[in-house]
Amino acid sequence: MRIAAVLNDRCQNKKCNQECAKFCPLNRTGVECVTFGERGKPIISETLCQGCGICVNKCQFEAVKIIGLADELKEDLMHQYGLNSFRLYRLPVPKKGIVTGILGPNGIGKTTAIKMLCGIEVPNLGNYENPPTKEEVLASFAGTELHDYLENLYAGKIKTAMKPQYVDKLPKATQGVVRDLLSKVQERMTLEEAAETFELTEVLDRELSKLSGGELQRVAMAATMMKDADVYFFDEPTSYLDIYQRVKMARLIKELAAEKQVMVIEHDLAILDFLADNVNVVYGSEGAYGVFTLARQVRTAINVYLDGYLPEENIRFRDRPIEFEASPPRGDWQTGDLISFKALHKDFGEFKLDVTGGAVKIGESVGIVGPNATGKTTLVKMLAGIIDPDSGEMDNKVKVSYKPQYITGDFDGTVQELLYAKAYETVTSSFFTGEVIEPLGIKYLMDKDVSKLSGGELQRVAITLCLATDADIYLFDEPSAYLDSNQRMNAAKTIRRMMEKSGRSAMVVDHDIYFLDMVSDSMMVFGGEPGHHGIGDGPFDMREGMNRFLSAVDITFRRDADTHRPRINKPDSRLDREQKSKGEYYYASS
């Protein structure tokens, strides 16, 4: 076993009085395992380090990671950014005629790998001080499938197209209206064809800076698919999209893969299961290292990821498996109504919302599903008291804690200071620490400035703040946004567990079926004409709600025989036809 030492950006240089070296047994015997550079930042010798872990425990900023890696990985090192920094092992290879998926947590090199396969970055094979040339890189991969791919890429025989991860940064990179951007890439399809395919006709003459997240995602997908390339890379193609748009985007990607090579990074496991043929699971430690495993058939890969164990490599990368319920959540609620509403109506002029009426029981978690721009967030805001309905009845004499859809890091201070200022007693309690702080990984963010948090980090802090507030009902608007698949499962279980143990209620707006399946007892279903008239119904019991919703999307789900996770049936397959004929779109077992 080899030792990999990683120092992340939480290292505070000399502010800690260099305690990481003070207690190291090697330093005390005259062999300097830990030394210090010119600016006082520690340098850990990976050849001398014995993996004792003392420096990890002594570092008050949790900036040090000491990792034991298998000796076999030495030959598979693809890239390392510097001394005691992140390293990536192995690379996937796209294949023609199929969709190759990539599944793994944030911060372990998935996007870096795609950049290398696009030619944006060249692997340095761990030699960060004197990076190898492209010829030397090719020589190291001689006789492999990766060699053939990179050789054609470097020779200009392969043209690539990449849909970037952060579409919200598109307005900063490109000025002008949508029409100007898409007019430059009319290769595989015309502007008019793309506008119709990606539902962009109404926004063609709108400034990019005025688009919503979902509209920006569809523009980015259109700009990528309009290009005539040999290999297409899609980095999180479904973020900001509702389930209707996600399924449509997945179908477009599958059609593209019939003639091109396609690789997709996706955190929505239901969509990944639907669109991918083979999947490379990536394991590792955020900001420290990432390892690509060999491609597996999609069902096997997702089951391995949920189980957290790689049998071929005898590696466990998750403490315990992620599990789903074998049967629908209970619907026979005996508790009374916490909050009820009837015939709610809100008129904004161009958009109107009508909610038929229903009630949330004490201790119940309600999932809210439907297309974008049909009023889901408006309902949540009305229940939270942020917006008043124009008409209707609503018993809202309850305390509400609300996590909004769009969150900003405009707090001047650290995460710890923010949490302590809002709910010190709750946040510091042993119950909250065990049920929320630990599962959501908040303890690793405590010393970070809120203004410097990533989207996923900010989301986890926002969920924590919402749960830390004393309330009768907790309203979460798209809590899975920016989270990787592992973080989504943890967040769903955390919310569900907190509601069960505290006897409180929750309403959760989201588009991730796995997330909703884990967190919900019942469902509200929204429909109507997006952007013009929204109609909300329910809550219904889980089965009825999902059947209503999925029948509108025209997809059916079954449960995996091994993990009980939801799986989308292949369109027009035997099981798909059978379930549709019975009106059972959900909870069928495979």
N, C-alpha and C positions, 0 to 999 in steps of 0.2 A: 504494500500500500504506500502511495505517495501522499505527501502533505501539500495542500494548497492553502496559502495564507492570503486573505483579502482584507483590505482596509477601505471602507466606504467613505462617503463624504461627511459622515458624522464625526470623523476624527478631528479633534480640536487642537492638534499640535501640542504646544507646550502648556496649554491651560490645565492639563491634568497632572502636571509634575512628573510626566513620563512614568506613570505607574505600570504601564504595560511591560516595562523592562525591569522594574525594581524587584518584582517577585519571581521573575523567570529563573528556574533552577540552573539553566545553562549559563546565564549571565553571571550568576553567583560563583560558578566554578571556573570562570575565566574564558569560557567559550561564548562569544557574543551572538546569541540567537536573534536578539533584538538590538538594533543600532538606530541611529537617528541621522537624518539628512540635514542639509544646510539650514532648512527652515524649521527644523525641530520635529518634522513628521517622522513617525517610526518606520523602520524598514525591517521586515521580518524575513530572515533567511529560511527559505523553504527546504534547503538541503540540511540545515542543522536542526530545524524545528522537529520536536518529538511528538507534537500533538497533545501536550499535557493540558492545554486549555486554560492555564492560569491567566494568561493575558486577556482571554475572552471574558473571564469572570471579573477580573479587576478593572476592565475598561468601563468607566462610568457612563460612557456615551454609547455603548454597545456598537462600536465601530469596527470591531475585529471579528473575523470569521476564520476559524481553522477547520479545514475540510479534509477528510481522508478520501482519496480517490483511488480507484482500482489501477494497478500498474498497466493494465492493457490500454487504458485511455491515453497513455503517453504518446503512442503512435498516432492517435486520432485528434490531437490538438490542432484546431483550425485557425484560431485567432486569439490573441491576448493583447489588451490595450496598453499594458504597462506593468511595472513591478507591483506585486501585491494587488492586482486589479482583476477585473472580470476576464474570464476565458471561455471560449466556445469549443465544444468537441463535436466533430462530425458535421456533415451537411446532408440534407435531403437532395433528391434528384427528381425533377419533374418528368413525367412520362406522357407520351401522346395517347389520346383516346380516353383518358381517365382524369378525374379530379383528385389531386393529391392534397390531403389536408394536413395541417400542422396544429397540434393541440398541446398546450402547456401554459403555465402561469406567466404573468407579466414579468419582465425584467430578467429573462433567462436566455435571450439571444434570438428569438424568432424573427424579429424584424431585421436584425443584423444578418442573419442567414439569407434572407430574401435579397438584401442589398448586395451580398456577395454573388448570388445567383443571377442578379441583374447586371453585374459588372461595375456597380457604383463603388464597391469596396473590393480590395484584393486580399485574400487570406494571408496573414503573415506567418502562419504555422508556429506561432509562439515567439518568433524572433522580432520583437517590437523595436529593438534598438537598430537593427539593420534588416529591414523587411526584404524578403526575397522578391525577385522579379517574377513576372508572369510565367516565363519559361521555367524558372526553378519551381514554381508552384505546380505547373503541369508535370514536371519530372517526378515530383513526390507522389503524384496520383496515377502514375503510369499503370496501364492495365486495368483501370477501374472505369465504371460507368461515369463517375464524376469527371474523370480526365477527358472523356470524349465530349461531355457537355461543355466544360470550361474551355476546351480547345476551340470548339466552334464559336463559343461566345467571344473569346478574345480575338478570334480571327474575323469577327464581324459577320459570320454566317448565320448568327441567331439574332433576331430583333426581339427585344423584350418590352413589355408594357406593365407598369406597376401602379396599382391604386393605393395611395398612401394611407397610413393608419389614421392620422389626425386630420379629418376633413374640415374641422372647424378652423384650421389654419389656412385654408384655401383663399379666403378673401384677402389675407395679408400677403400672399404670394402672387396673386393675380388681381389686377384691377379691371373694372368694366362690368358689362352685363353678361349673362349666361350665353347669349347668342354669340358674342365675340369669342368666348373661350371655345365653344364647341365647333365654331366655323373653321377653326384651325386644324381640326383632326378628322375631317370627313373622308375617311378611307374605306372602312368596312361598311359604313352606312352613312346616309345623308343626315343633315341637321334635322330635317322634318321627320325622318324615320326614327332617329334617336329621341326626339322630343315626344313622339307618340309612345315609343317602347318604354321609356323611363318616366312617363307622366310629367313632362316638363313644359308642355305647351303654354301653360298659364304664367310661367316664370321666365320665359326666354328673354324678355326685355327688362328683367329686374336685375338690379345691382347684386353682385355676389355677397356683398356685406349685409344685404337685407334678407338673405335666405335663412330659413330655419335649418336645424341640424339634419333633419330628414331630407330636405331639398338639396343641401350641400352634398349629402351622401349619394343621392341619385345623379347629381351633376358629375361627381367624381367617377362614379361607375360608368356613366355614359361616355365621358371623355376617355376612359381606359378602353372600353369595348369598341369604341369607334376606330381606334388605331388598328392598323393591319400589322400585327406582330406574330411571332412564332410561339412565344411563351408569355403567358399572362400571370401576373401575381396580384392577388387581392388580399390586402391586409385589413382584416375586420370589415368585411363588406356590408354587414347588416346593422351596425351600430346606428342609433337614432331612428331606425325603421320600425314600423309596426309589423305584426305577424303576417299580414297580407303581403306587404312589400317584401318581407324577408323571403317568403316562399317564392314570390315572383322572381326575385333576384337570384335565388338558388337555382331555379329552373333555367334562367338565362345563362348562368355559369355552366350548368350541365350541358346545355346545347352547344356552347362554345367549346367545351372539352371534347366534343365529338370530332372536331377537326384540328384542334390546337392542344398545346401542352398548358395545363392550368394548375396552379398551386394556390391554396387558400389558407389563411390564418383566421380561425373563427372560434369565438368563445361560447356562442349559443349552441349547446350540444345537440339539441333537436335538429337544428338547421344543418350543422356539420354532418350529422348522421344521415340526413336526407340527401345532401349534395355530393359528399365525398365518396370515393371508391376505396382508396387506401389512405391511411393516416400515419404520420410520424409523431409519436408521443415524445415530448421534450420534458426532461426532468432536471432538477438542479436546485440552486438557491438564488433567490432574487439578488441581483447585483454582484453575485460571486461567480457562478459558473452555470453553464447549460450543456446538456448532453442530448443529442438527437439519437433516438433509437431507430432500428430498422422499421420500414413501413409494414403495417399490419392491415388486414381487412378492417373496414371502418367499425363494424360491430365489436370485434375483438379489441381494437385499439381503445375505444371509449370505455368498454368494460374494464380493461386493464388500468386505464386512467382513474376510473372511479374506485377500483379496488386498491390502487396505490402500490401494486407489487408487480415487478417485471420478472416472471419465472425464468426466462432464458438467461438473464444476467444476475439473478438472485439478489435483486435490489429492491428494497422497500423505500418509497419516497413519500409515503403518507402514513401518519400514525395509525389511522383507522379508516376503513372503507367508507365511502359516501353511500348511504342507503336510501332507497325509496320505499314507500308503503306499497304493500302487495294489493291492497284494496282501497277503495275511495275513502277519503276522510269522513268522519261521522257527520251526519246531517240532521240527526234527531236531537236538536238542541232543546234542553229543558229550561234554560235560563230565560230571564225576561229581556225585553228590549232595552238596549242602552241608548240608542238614538233612532228615531224614525223620521221619515220624510214622505211627503205625498204631493204628487202633481207639481213638482218644481218646474218653473219656467224662467229662463233668462234670455233677454233679447239684447244683443250687442249691435243690431243693425244688419250687418252683412252675415252675422252668424247667430243662430238661435239654438237653444238647448231645452229639451223637454225630458224630464226624468219621471217615469210613471209612478214611482213610489215604492218604498220598502222599509226594512228595518235591519239594524245591526244588533245582534244579540250580545249579551255580556260574555266576554271571553272568546268571541268569534273573530276569525281572521278572514276578511273578504278580499278576494282577488278581483281586480277590475281590468277587463280586456276590451279591445276594440280598435278600429283604425285610428290613426293620428287625426287630429283636428275634428273630433266628434264630441268633445266636451268632457272628457274624463278628468282632466286637470281642473276644469271649471267646477265640476261637482265637488271635487276634493276641496277647492278653495271656498265653496259655499259652506261645506260642512265645517271647515276650519274657521269660518266667520270672516274671511278676508273679502269675500264678495257676497252681497245680499241678493237673494233671488227676487225677481220682479213679482212673482206670485207663487202660491203653493204653501204648504204647511211643513214646518220643520221644527222638531223638538231638539234644539241644540244647546240645552242647558247642561252641557258637559264640558269638562276641561279637555282641550285638544292640544296635541303636539304634532307639528307639521314639518315634514322634510320636503322642501320644494323640488321641482324637476330640475331647475337650473341652479347650481350652487356656485358661489364665488368665494375666493380666499381673501376677503378684504379685511381680515382681522390683523391688527398690528401686534404680533406676539407669537409665541409658540403654541403648539397643540395643547400642551399641558396647561398653559395659562388660560387658553380658551375654555377648556373643559372645566377647570377649577372655578373660573369666573361664573360659568353658567350653572353648575350643579356639583359643588365640591363634595358634599356629604355623600351623594349618590355615587359619583365617579370613584371615590376612594374606598367605598365599601367592598368587602370581600366578595359579596354576592355579585355585584355588578362587574367586578374585575374578572371573576371566573366565567360569567355568562356572556359578557360583551367585550371587555377590553382584550382579553386573551384570544378568543376566537377570531376577532376582527383584526388582530395584529396591531392594535393601537399603541401598545407599549413601545413599539419600535419607532413610532412617529412623535412621541411626546416632546422630544427636544428639537423637532423641526419647526421652522417658521411656517405658519399657516399660508402665507403668501407664496411660498415656494413649493407647496404640495402639488403632486401630479393629480390628474383627474380622478384616478382610482383611489388615491390616498385621501383626497378631499371628500369623495363619496363615502368612504368608510368613517371618516370623522363626522360627517353630517348624519349618518345613520346612528352613530353613537350619541351625538347630541340630542337627537330626537328621542331615543330610548331613555336617556338620562333625565329628561324632563318629566315631572310628575303630571300625569294626565289620565283621563278615562279612556280615550281613544287615540290611537297613533295613526297618522296618515302619511304614507310613503309614496312619493311620486317618482317612479322609475328608479328604484334603489339599485338595480343591477347595472345601470349605465357606467361605463368606464371600468367595471370590474372584470377580471379574468374569470374563467369558468370555475376555478377552485374557490375564489373569493365570493362568487355568486352563491355557490352552495353553502358556504359558511355563513354568509349574510342571511340567506333564507332560513337556515336552521336557527340562527341566533334570534331573529325576529319571532319565529314560531315558538321557540322555547320560552322567550321572555313573556309572550302573551299567555302561554299555558301556565307558567309558574306564578305570574302576577295577577292572573284573572282579568286582564285588560283586553280590549278589543283593538283590531287593526284593520285598516283598509289599504290595499297595496295596488297601485297602478304599475303594470309592467308588461313587457312584450316577450319575455323569455318564458317559454312553457315549462321548462324544468324548474325555474325559480317559483313560478306560480303553483306548480304541482306540490312543491315542498311546503310552501308557506300558507296555502289557502284551505279554508274549510268550506267556503261557498264562493259563488262568482256573480259579479255584475257584468252584464254584456251591453256594449254600446254599438250602435250602428247609425244609419241615416246617410246623409250626403256630406262627406268630409268638407270642412270649410264653410258650409252653408247651414246645415241643420243636423244637429246631433240628437239621438234618442237613446236614453239609458233605461234598462230594465233590470229588475232583480232587487236584492240578491236571490239567486236560485241555489239549490243544493249543487254540489260540485259536478255531479254527472250531468244534470240537466243544463247547467250553465255552460259546461264545456261542449256539450252536444249542440247547443244553440250557436255557440261561437264558431266551432270547427265546421259546422255545416255551411256557414256563410263563407268560410275560407276555402271550402271544398277539399279538405284533407282529413284523413282519418289517422288515429293513433292506436297503437297496440302497446302492451307492456312487454319488455324484454323478459324472457323466461328466467334468466339468471339474476339480473339486478333489479327487475321490476321498474326500470326507468321507462318513460314514455318514448316511443319510436314512431316516426311518421311512416305510414305504409307507402310503398311504391304506387304511384298513380295508376289506376286501372288494374292493379294486381288482384288476384283472387280474393285476398283478405280485404282489400280496399272495397271491392264490389260487394262482398258479403256484408260488411259493416254498414255501408251506405244503404243497402236494401233493408236492413233492420233498424236504421236510424241510430245506430250505436257508433258514434265517432270517437269515443274515448273509453278507456278502461278495459278494452278487450285484451285478453292475455294471449301471448304467443306460444 
